[in-house]
């Protein structure tokens, strides 16, 4: 009897008001979760969005590299 290991799922959010579009998260994410958006935040930056949040594997590299603490990653319930 084999048990299939369930893949953990994550929700990734970028707080647009905090993002200064340094693109560190875009460069560091091997799964392509982030893309630079076209909309401007109140500070005038084209902030990053997590357009492919479903691809996140929960490595948390984006959280560690973001100098503005704009990224949050949350594990979704089964």
C-alpha positions in Angstrom: 0.0 0.0 0.0 1.6 3.2 -1.1 0.8 6.6 0.4 0.9 9.5 -1.9 2.5 12.5 -0.2 0.4 15.6 -0.6 2.2 18.6 -2.1 2.0 21.6 0.3 0.3 24.7 -1.2 1.2 28.3 -0.5 -0.3 31.7 -0.9 2.1 34.5 -1.8 1.3 38.1 -1.3 3.2 41.3 -2.1 2.2 44.4 -0.1 2.1 47.0 -3.0 2.5 50.0 -0.6 5.8 48.6 0.7 7.3 47.3 -2.6 10.0 49.5 -4.2 10.4 47.3 -7.3 13.9 46.2 -6.5 13.0 43.0 -8.3 15.1 40.9 -5.9 12.2 38.5 -5.4 11.8 38.2 -9.2 15.4 37.3 -9.6 15.6 34.9 -6.7 12.5 32.9 -7.3 13.3 29.7 -9.2 9.5 29.0 -9.7 8.7 32.3 -11.5 6.1 33.3 -8.9 6.7 37.0 -9.3 6.4 39.5 -12.1 6.8 43.3 -12.2 3.5 44.9 -12.6 2.4 47.9 -14.6 0.4 49.7 -11.9 2.1 52.3 -9.7 1.9 52.3 -5.9 1.6 55.6 -3.9 5.4 56.0 -4.0 5.4 55.8 -7.8 7.0 52.3 -8.2 5.7 49.7 -10.6 5.4 47.2 -7.8 5.8 43.4 -8.1 2.9 41.0 -8.0 2.8 37.3 -7.2 1.0 36.2 -10.4 1.9 32.6 -10.2 1.4 32.0 -6.4 0.3 28.4 -7.1 3.9 27.6 -8.2 5.4 28.5 -4.8 7.1 25.6 -3.0 7.6 27.5 0.3 11.3 28.0 0.2 10.9 31.5 1.7 13.8 32.9 -0.3 11.7 35.9 -1.3 10.9 36.8 2.3 14.6 36.7 3.2 15.7 38.8 0.2 13.1 41.5 0.3 14.6 44.6 1.9 11.2 46.2 2.5 9.4 43.2 4.1 6.8 43.4 1.4 6.4 39.6 0.7 4.4 37.2 2.8 4.1 33.5 2.2 1.4 31.4 4.0 0.8 27.7 3.9 -2.7 26.9 2.7 -4.8 24.2 4.5 -5.3 20.8 2.9 
